[in-house]
Amino acid sequence: MPTAIAGSSGLIMLWNLFCGFLISRPNMKPWYLWAYYANPPTWTIYGTAVSQLGDLTDTFIELPGGESMSVAEYIKGAFSYE
């Protein structure tokens, strides 16, 4: 029983690594994309980010270096969310 708990917690940790919290889709290696697309929390994060932030074209954020862009442009550029 303790071995199963340790093993499942390790697998859950690896599974959550690929849902976009720590490694975004543009930064992920191509051979790991199957885990990204098969992970249900990925679609929850994608849907939430796009529905809540994807239409903020009149709200701007300041980036390092003095550049400013809209929140929707940042979401699209940083995470490839459309």
Buried (B, 14 or more C-beta within 10 A) or exposed (E): EEEEEEEEEEEEEEBBBBBBEEBEBEEBEEEEEEBBEEBEEBEEBBEEBBEEBBEBEEEEEEEEEEEEBBBBBBBBEEBEBE
